[in-house]
Amino acid sequence: MIKNKFRLNSFFVVILILISYNMEAQSQEKIELVVLLSEFEDEYAVSFNYLYDDLVNTEVIRPPRTNSLAEALGFISNQFPLKFTYISESSISVNYNKTVHCLSFYNARTRKSIPGVEVIYDNQTLGYSNPMGRIFIDESINAIKLQFAHPNYYDTGVNSSIQNIDSCKTFYLFPEIELDEVLIREYLTKGISLNPDNSLKIIPQEFGVLPGLINADVLHSLQYVSGIVNMDETIAQINVRGGTHDQNLVLWNGSRMYQTGHFFGMISAINPLINHKIKVIKNGSSAFYNEGVSSVIDISSREHSQEFDRNLQLDFLSANAYALLELNRKSNLQVALRRSLTDVWESPTYNGFTDKVFQNTEIQDLLQGDNNRTTTHQELQFFDVSLQYDYEFDSGDKLNFDVLAIQNELTFDEVLETTQEQKRNDFKQGNFLANLTYKTDWSDKHSSSIAFNASFYELEAFNQSVLSNQELLQTNQVVDLKFSLRDSYRFSEHFTLNSGYQFSEVGVTNNSAVTSPEVILRAKEVLRTHSGVGELTYISKDEKVMTRVGVRANYYTGFDDVRWEPRFNFSYQANRYWRWNLLGEIKNQTLTQVIDQQQDFLGVEKRRWILADEENFPIINNKQIEVGFNFNKKGWLFQGSLYHKIVESISSGSQGFQNQLEFLQISGDYEVTGFEVLVQKRIHDFNFWVNFSVMENTYDFNNFSPQQFANNFEITQSSAFGVSFTTDQLKLSLGGRYFAGRPTTEIDFQNPILTPETNPRLNFLSPNESNLEDYLQINFTATYQFQLSKSSIRTGFSILNLFNSNNLTQQFFRLNDSNSSVENVRIQSLELTPNAFISIQF
């Protein structure tokens, strides 16, 4: 579906022009070990005895010229597990111990090595890191069970996997002053951290468990974060602080994702087996982010944190495979593939999801059938595949190339019983993303990068009816190309200046073709944007004050319009337990999703992407300010934020109205004031947490009466809660979500239809004056891990809606086919839905 015509060859041409090799400082010059030993033989009149195959292609940092031979050999031994033994005064034996793993420790702020780190295993000290911050341990020791101690540093658990004998498993340690508050290591569960700038960092491969999730599903895990709600239980509608889903900027290695879910949003489109690091920002984002007036969800797959290089998994929906392939000492390839099993097995999970997503759609009508038609065959498939290639040059420069392909397909046959005439209906949705990045370090203080990103999205639905000759073809396509330059220079230990330039070209196409009668509608818009970015970061000497101030200038060529976007993020650690934050930003957004008809694309995917045109769809503008606090002491965590947000120039067509505003296209604003708080307590292996959010969210449409009324996504109060029990093998989690019913519009039941004889239409009361009943769902997850000598087996199960609560997620009214009576459409929540998995890592 995603056409092969999109090529990236031109990207490589530009990259090759930019590649250059920098001369490193003498103290960092790398040389092949066998060559260096040969130099020593000539210089010191000695001979080295070794197996050539053991040392060939091994590179070391050249020792300082002033060193003696003994000092030079000690310098080399700090880099690799080498043992130099004097057989005589002029003969030295060299042994390379290949049965050890290398661990390396760095300061997370300065990136300098840390000597003297104590490495502990099973309450026994294995040793201390050498002057280069390295230590070598026996390969039989499970590195994931190691503990580290240093009087001046604190272990965050962020590391990279062992790739080969020449590389180290790297651990970044933070200065001791940050021990209690600068980085909160466990937010809700292991693998989710709260950063000093109030953003969230999520590392799925280090996940504990969250209620109802068998996998480290990044986007579904967000539903337990305060201020984030998915009212219809899908990640296709993640509402952050009262905004719509299209107001979230979702990036994968710098490329924008226009499709974030499989199975119409029931599961994430991001493969849970891939190494990922996700940053979630609700306010105070970096000036390098464009769009996303509600949030930024930045997904990066650069870090390798898995203990095992290969993983196979089966669950009730899909088969999944992952492999990290070491091509050579300088490069590796990460491959992941997931395919649905839904076309061969209708599992309980599949049936539960199907009942949920096909409510109030043409699919449901066909599945139910009537006297004239029935559905004889239905098939739903999804898959995703990703490739990631990393290469490091001798100079230290890095080249990264990534691709991600996502596809959903739904087909069903409509058969007329009387004649057995059969016609096929198809729905296809796909997103192809690519990233090419080249980064160079000019010095310890200065680095630059260049990146090309591409995202191609297509949605297509073909509908035929056996009751008529009418055919309908609908398509929505997005082509998003981006070029970025970024430069970072650290003036001192306190100030760093980041600057850059970005160019983007986005094209959006919407087509609709109908036969009998023939109607063809075609629309295509293209927008080019030039952006300049400047950002200054300050960290005080005691690291208690952290400030980031930036500005972004966007020039929209199609409108000849320049818009400035200032951003700031201030963090102050008052003492070892309290940290305060002040954040603010101004953002603009040119892409949005609209709904023209509720039955677009067979009713299962009603939204289509469109570009701003400054007439019917103006550029959306956001202003937000926030003050927050964190308190962390003796296992207690309190985190809260008070914010005020104004979003201007939204289109009514993007808000999902199903009342008197459904067929209007007017522009307006919405304003949100809210408060969020999280309380968490860890007691040994148990972790208890609850968060609570309140908000007031109001529309303002100048050309509509009433002018102000409740936002469709106003959830006046919401909360999530849970308790988890975690050991090395067993993980249990029970919890759920509760939120007030969403706004809804009632009709006048005394006089439901206006002018029924001439122009029948519903007699709505004031918009969003009523609310649905409150929503409550309890979920459960259990996993167990069997640790083998060189592999690991994980298995477990989850239950969504454990008590089978009957929640109403949406309600609206419509006229029946004859326009003579009123139908009340009520969309129910997901019923009790189990899932299970087994995963083999090796």
N, C-alpha and C positions, 0 to 999 in steps of 0.2 A: 504494500500500500504506500509506504514511504518510498518515493521514487529514487532510483539510483542516479538520477541526473544531478543530484546535489553532490558535488565533489569538493574535496579539500586540498587538491593538488596545489592550488595557488598559495595556500597557507604555508606549505612546506618550502616553497621557493623563497618567500620572505624570511622564514626562519633561518634558512641556510645562509642567507646574506648576513644575518645578524650574529651568527655564531662566531665567537672569537675566543682565543685562549689567553688567559691572563697569567703573567709570571707571578708565582707566589713568593712570599717573603722567604729568605734563606732558611729560617727556622721551621718553615712548613713545607719545604721542598720534598716531594716524594720521589723515591728511587727504588728500582727493583732490588730486592734483598741480595740476590746472587751477585749483582753488579757491585753493590756496596761492600760485600764481603771480599770480593776480588780487589777492590781499592784498598781495603784494610790490609790484605796480604802484602801488597806492594809497599804500603806506607809503614807498617809495623813489623815487617819481616816475619810474618807468621803464616800458618796454613790452616784452613778450616776443612774439617771432614763432615760431610753431610750427604744425604740422598737428594740428588738434584730434583727429582719429581716432587719431593716434599716442599721445596722452597721456590720452585719456578713460578713465575707470575705473581709472587707475593711482593707487595710494595710496602715500604715503611717510610716514615718521616725521617729525613737525614738528621743525624745528631749534630749538635753545634761543632764547628771546626775546632774549638778550644778544648774539647773533651779529650781525656786520655782514652786508650783502648778499653779499659775496664769500664769507664763511665759511658763510652759509646755503646758497649754491649749491654750495659744496664738500661740505657735509654731505649734500645731496641726491645729488650725483654719486657719493658712496660707496655709495649704495643701488642705483642703476640706471645703466646705460650711457648717461648723458646728457652732452652737450657744450654748454656755454654759451659763445657767442661774442659779444663786444661789437662790434656794427656801428657804434655811436656811443656817446657817454656815457649816453644814455638809451634806447637800443634794443639788445636782446639777442636773439640767435637761439638757439633750442633744437633740437638734433638728437638723436633717439632711435635708437641703433644696435641694430637688431633682428637683426643677423647675428652676435651673440656669445652665448656661454653664460656664466652666472654661477656661480662657485664660492664657497662660504662655509665658513669654518673656525671650529670651536668647541672649547673645552675640554670633554672628555668627562665630567669630574667636575663642574665648576662651571657648564657650559653658557654660559660667557662667550665672546665672539668673540675670535679670535686674530689680531692684525695681524702683518705681517712674515713670513708663511709664503712660502717660495720655491717657485714652481711651475715644474717642469722638464719639458720635452718633447724627446725625441730628443737628450738631453745638452745642450740649450740652455735657458737661463733665460728664461721668458716674462715674469716679473715677480714682484711681491710683493703679498700681500693688504694692502688699505688699512686705515685705522684701525677700520673696522667689520668687519674680517675677510673682506672680499670682494675678488674679482678677476674681471675679465671677459676671456674668451678667445674667439678666433675659433671659430665653430661647425664649421669644417672639421676641427678638432683632435679626435681621438678621446680623450675624457676618461678612458677606462678605462686608457690608456697613460701617463697623467701620473704624475709622481713629486713628492713634497712633502718639503721640508726646513725644519727650524726648530731652533735650538740647544737649545730647552727642551722640545720636544714630539716625539711619535712617532706616525706614521700607522698606524691599525688597519685601514684599508680599509673601514670601515663607513660607508655613505653612502646617500643617497636619490636617486632618479632625477630628471632634469630634467623638470618637468611643464609649464611655460610660461615665457615670457620674463620674467615678474614674479617667478619663484621661482628659488632657487639649488639647485644640487646640493650637499648638505651633507656635510662631512667632520668627523668627531669625532676629535680628536687627544688622546692621553694625555700627561701630564707625563713628561719624560725619565726620571725615576726608575723608571718602569714599563717602560722599554725592553726589559729582558731577561726579566723574570719575571712581572710582575703580570698580563699577558695574553699567553698563548702563542698566537700567531696561527695556527699551522699544526699541528694535532693530527691525525695520520694523513694528512690531505690538506688542500689549500686549502679554506677555507669552514668548517672545524671548528676552534674555538678553545677553549682551556682557561681558564676564568675564575679570578680569585683565590680565589673561594669553593669551588673544586674542582668546579663544575658545568661542563657542556659547552654551548657555544653553536654551533649549526649553522645556516648560511645556505646553503640549497640552491642559490640562484642564483649563488653564488660558488664552487661546488664545483669541485674538480679532478676526479679520477676515483678510484673504488674498484673493486677486482677484482670482475667479474661484474655490475656495475651500469651500465646505459646511461643511466639517469636519476638525478637527485638524489633517490633514494628514501629519505626520511628514516628510516623505521623499519627498512628493510633495512640501512642503513648502521650501525645500532647493533650488528649482529652482530660488527663488528670492534673494538668498544670493550671494554676489559678488564672482566671481571665480568659481562658480558652474553652469554648463549648462547641460541640458538634450536635446540633439539635435533632438532626435527622439520622444520627448514628453512623454517618459515613464520613470518610476523610475527603470526599468531594465537596463538603460544606464545613470547613473548619472556620469558625467565627472567632476572631481575636478582638476582644474589647469592642464588640458590637459591630464589627465590619463584616463584609461579605468575603467569600473564599477567594475571589479573584483579586482582592486587595492584599493577599499574602504573596510575597515574592519568594518562590521556591526555586532554589538553585542547586544544580548537581555539577560539581567541579566548574562552577562559573557559568554554566549554560542553564537557561531558564526552562523549568518543567511546566508544560501546559497541560499535561495529564499526570496526575499524582496518584491515581489508584487503579486497581484491577477490580473486576466484578462490580463495576459502577460505584466504586468508592468503598467497598466493604473491606478490602485489604490494601495495603500500601503497594505502590508500584516499585518501591525500592527493595531489592533483594536483601532479606535480613542476614544472609550469610556473608555478605561483602563487608570488608573492613570499611567502616565509615566513622566520621566525626561530624556531628551536626551542631550548629550554633543557632539558637533560637533567640531572636531579638524583637521585643515588643515596642521598644522606644530607645532613642539615643543611639541609633545605628551609625556605622561608619559612613562617611561621605562617599565612599567608593561604591555603595549600594544605590542603585537606581530603582524607581518604581516601588511597589509594596507599601502603600500608605498605612496598612494595618500591622504588618509584621514582615520579618525576613527569616526564612528558614534556609540556612546555608549548609549544604551537604557536601562534604569533602571526603574523598577516598584515598587521600595521600598516606595516612598513617597505617601501618601494619601492626595490629595489636593482637593477632590471633596466635595461640600457642601451636596450633596445627596448621599444616599447609594445605590440607584437603578436607573436604566436608561433603557428606551426602545426607540428604534429609527427605523424608516422606511425611506428609500430613494428609488430612482429609480433603484437601483441595488441590495439592500440587506436589510435584517432585522437583527437588532442588539440588544443585551441585555447585561446588566452588573449588578452585585450585589456584594456588600461588606457585608459579613456575619460575625457577631460577635459571634464566637463560645463560648468564655468565656472571663474572664478578661484578660487572658494572650495570647489569640490567635485569629486570624481571617482568613477568607478565602475570596479571591477575585476571582470571576468567570466572564468570559466574553465569549460570543458566537456570531458569525456572520455567516450568511448563505446567499448565493445569491438568488435572485428571478428570475434570468435569464432563468431558465428552465420553469417558469410558465408565465412570462410576458416579452415580447420584448419591453422594454421601449425606448423612444428616446435616453436616455443615452446609453443603450445597443447597439442600432443600430449604433450610432456614433462611439463607441469604436470598434465594430465589423468591420466596414468599415476601420477603421484605422489599426488595428493589423493584419488583414488577407490579406493586400496588398502583392502581390508577394509571395504567398505561395500556397502549394498544396490545402489548404482549399478553397482559392479563386477560383482555377480552378474547383473544384468540385461544388462549389456554383453556378458558372456561367453555368456549364454544356456544352455539345455539342451534336452532332448527335448520340453519342453512350451512353452517361451516364448523370445522373443527381443526385442530392442529395435530398432525400425525407425527411430526418430528421436530425436535428442538435441540439445538447444540450451542453450547457456550464454551469458548476457549480463551485462554490468555497466556501470554508468555513474556518474559523479559530476558535479555542477554546483555552482558556488559563485558568490555575488554578494557584493560588498563595497562599501559606500557610505560615503564620508568627507565630512564637511562641517565647515568651520571658520568660526565666526562672526566678526564684526568685532571683538568683544571678545577674541578668541583662544580662546574656548571651542570644544571639539570634540565632534562627534556622530559616532558610528560605528555602522553597522548591517551585520550579516553574516548570511548564511545558507549552509548547506552541506547538500546532499542526496546520499546514497550509496545505491546499490541494486545487489543481486545477484539474478539469477533463473536457475534451472535447471529445465528441463522435459525429460521423456523419456516416450515412449509405450511401453507394454508390450502386445505383440500375441501372441495365442494362435494358433499356426500352424494348428491343426486347424480352427478356426472363423473366423479372422481377426478375432476380437473384440479391440477396442482400448480401453485405458484409459490416462489421462494421470496422471502423477505430477509434482508441482510442489514447488519449494523457493524461498522468497523471503526475503530478508534486507535490511533497510533501516535507515538512521539519518538523521534530519533534525535539524540543529542550527541554533540562532539566537542571535544576540548583539546587544544594544542597549546602548551605553555613552555616557554623557555626562560630559565632564571639564571642569572649570574651574580656572583658576589665579587665586586671590585676590590673590596677590602673588608676588614672586620666591621666597619661602620657603614659601608655603602653597598647597596644591592639594587638590582633592577630586574624587571620581568616584562615579558611581552606575551600576550595571549590572544588566541582566536577562538571564538565560541560560536556554535551554530545549534539551532533547535528548529526542527521541522515537525509540525503537528498537523494531523488531518483527521477529520471526523466525517464519516459518510454513512448515510442511511438510504436504503432502496426499499420502497414499499409497493407491493402489488396486491390487488384485491381480486379474488375469484368471483365476486359478485358484480364486478364492473371491469371495464378495460382500462381503468385509470391506473397510472403509474406515477410515483413520486420519487424524485432523487434530490437529496439535500447534501450539501458539502460545506464544511468550514475548514479552512486551511490557514496556518500561520507559518511564515518563514521569518526567523529571527537570527540575524547575523550581527556579531559584535567583535570589535577589535579594541584591545586595551593595552596601554602602556602604564607601568607603575615604577616609581623610583622611591627608595627609602634611604634616608641619610640620618645617622645618629650623631648629633653635634657633641653630645656629652652623655654621661650616665643618666642624665635627667631629661634631655630633650631629644625627640626624634621627629623629623619632618618627612611626611609621606605626600607625594604629589603624583599626578597622573593625568592621562587623557584617555577618553573613551569615545568610540564612534559606533553607533548602532543603526541598523536598517531593519525595520519591521514591516512586513507585508501581510495583509489579512484579506482573504478571499471568502466570500459567501455566495453560494449558488443554490438556486432552487428551480427545478424543472418539473412541470406537471403535464400529463397528457389527458385528453378528453375532459375538459377543453385544454388546449395547449397554452401553457403560461411559463415563460422563462424569465427568471430574475437573476441578474449577475451584478455583483458589487465587489470592487477591489480597491483597497486603500494602502498607501505606502507612506511611511514616516521615517525620516532620517534625523538623527539627533547627534550633535557634537557636545561633549561634556568635558569640562576641566575640573580637577579635584585638587584641593589642598587641605592637609590635615596635620595638626601639631599635637604630639603626645608628650605629656609631662609626668614624670614619676619623681616624687621627692626623695631626698637622701635616705630617710627612714622608711620609705615606701608606704607611708600612711596616706599620702595624697596621690591620687591618680586622676589625670584629667586628659580628655581628648576633645579637641575643638577642631571642627572642620567646616568647609563650605564647598558646595557643588554648584556649578553654573551649567545649566542645560540650554542649548540653543536648538530650537525646533525649526528646521529649515522650511517645512511646509507652511508654518504659521508666521515665520520671521519673528519669533518670540523668544526672549531670553528670560529664564526663571532661575532665581537664586535659592539655594537650599542650605541654610546654616544648620549645623548639628552640634550638640555638645553633650558630654558625658563626664560628670564629676563624681568622684568617690573619695570619701574620707573615713579612715579608720580611727575612731575616737579613742579606743583602747583595744585590748586583746579580744573583746567580746562584741563590741558594737561597731557597725559600719553604716554610714549614711550615703545615700546616692541622690544626685540631682541630675535629671536627664531632660532633654528636649530636642525636637527636630521639626523641620519643615520638609515635606516631600511632595512630589507631583507624580501623577500616574496617567499614562496615555492609553493603556490597554484595559479593557473591562469586558465582562460577560453580560449579555442581555438575553431576555426571553421574549420572543415575539408571540409565540403560541405555546400553550402548555403541552401540546402534543408534538412539538418539534422533535425530530429524530426518534420517532416511535414512542415518545414520552419518557424514555429511559434516560436520556441525556438532553435536557431541555435548554442548556446554556450554550451560546456560541460566542466566540471571541470577536470583538470589534475594536477598531482604532478610533481615537478621538478625532473629531473633525472641526471642533470649535464652533459648531452650529447646533446640531442635534445632540452631539456628545462632546461636551467640553472636557478639557484636561482636569482631572480630579486633583484637588489640593488638600493637604493634611497639615494641621498644626497640633502638636502635642507636647505637654509638659508634665513632669512627674517627679515626685519626691518619694524616696523609699528608704527602708532600714533593714538591717540584718542583725540578729542576735544569736550567737552560737556559744553554748557553754554546757559542759558536762552532759553531752548527749541531747540537749535541748536545742532546737532551732526554731526561731521566730523570724519570719520574713514578711514584709508588708510594703505596699505601694499605694499611693494616692495619685490619681492622674486626671487630667482634663484634656479632651481631644475634640477637635473640630474638623470635619471633613466636608469640603465644599465642592459643588458642581457635580454631584452624583446624578445619574440618570435613573428615573423611576423604572425604566425597563430592566435595570440590573438588580432590582431589589426583590424580585419574585412575588410581586403583588398578585393576589387572586381575589380582588374586590373591585370597587369602582375605579381603581387606578390601573387595573390590569392592562388596558389597551391604550393608556395614555403614554406619551413620551415627553415628560417635563423634567427640568433640572431643579435640583434643590440641594439642601445640606442636611447633615445630621450632627448632633452634638452629644458627647458622652462624658459624664463624670462618674468615676468609679473608685472603689477601694478593694484591694486584694490582700489576703493574709494567709500565710501557711504556718501551721504549728506541727512540729515533728519531734519525736522522742525515740531514741534508741536505748534499748535495755538488753544487753548481751546480744543474742542472736535475733531478737525481735525488734521490729521497727514499726512505730505507730505514727500515722500522719493524717492530717485533715486540712483542707484549704477551704476558704470561703471568699466569695466575691459578691459585691453589690454594685449596681449601676443604674443610672438614669440615662436613657438613650432616646432622643427626640428628633423626629424629622422636622424640616422646615421647608415647605414648598410654597413659594410666593404666589404662584398662579393656580392655587387650589384652595378650596374651602372645605374643612378647616385648614388653616395654614400649618399649624403645628399639631402633631399627634405622635403616639409611641412608634418607635422603630420596629420593623418586622423582627429584628434580631435583638430586641431588648429582653434580656433575662434579668429581671430585677434582683434575683439572688440565685447563686449557684454554689455548689460545693462538691468536692470529691474527698473520699476518705478510704483508708485502707490499713491493714496490718499485714506484715510479712514476717516469715521465719526463714532464715537463711543459714545453711551450713555449707561445707565444701561439696557435699553430695545432694542434699535435699533442699528444695526451695518451695515454699508455700506462700500464697498471697490471696487474701480475701478483701474485697472492697467494692466500691461502687461510686455512682454519681447521683446527685440530687439537684434538680433546679426547678425554679418556678416555671409554670406553663407559659409558652410563647404567646404574644398578642395574636388575636384573631378578630375578624370582622363579622358581626351577626347581620341577619336580615330582619326586616319587619315582618314577623310571622302573621300579623293581622292583615297585612296587604303585601304579600311577598313579591308579586309581579306587577310592574308598572306598564301601563298601556298594552295589555295582553293581546288586544285585537289587531293593533297596527304595528307596533314596534316593541315586542315583549323584551323586558330586561329586568334584572333583579333589583329589588328595592333595598339597598344596603343601608344600614345605620352608619354612624360615624366610624371611620376606619380605626381599627385596632383599639377599640374601647373595652373589649373583653379579653380574657385570657383562657387558654386551655388549662386542664388540670395539671398539677405538679407532676414532674417526672422523677421516677426512682428506679434504678437498676443496680442489682448486686451481681458481681462476677467473681470467679474463682479460677486459680491456676495452681498446678502442682507439677514440678519437674524433679527428676532424679538423674544423677550422673554416675556412671560406672567408669572408674579410672583403670585403664589397663596399662601395660608396660610402655607401649609406644602408640597407644590410641586411646580414644575415649568414646563412650556411648552415652547419649542423653536421650531420655524419653520423658513424656509427660502428657498432660491433657489440660484443657480449659473448658469452662462452661460460661457462656454469656447469658445473662438474664437468669441467674441461678434459680430464682423463685417464680419464673415465668410471669413476671409482672405485666399487666396489660396497660401499656402507656400509649397515649395519643400524642403523636409528634406533629401532626398537621391536620387542619380542618378548613374546608371552604365549601361554598355553595355554587351550583351551576344549574342551568336549565336543561331539561332532558332533550332528546333529539327532536321532539315535536314542539318544543318551547311552550308546553302547556303546564308543566309542573316543575317543582324544585327538587334537585338532588343534593343531599348533604354527603359530601365525600370526606371520609375520616381515614387518615393514614395511621396505621398502627405501628408500634415499635417491633423490633426483632423479638421473636419468641425464644424460649429456652433453646440454645444452640450449642452443642458440644463440638469439640475439636481435639485431635490428638496427634502426636508426632513421634518420630524416632529419628535420631541424628547420629551419624558415625563420623568421628573426626580422627584423622590419622596423618 
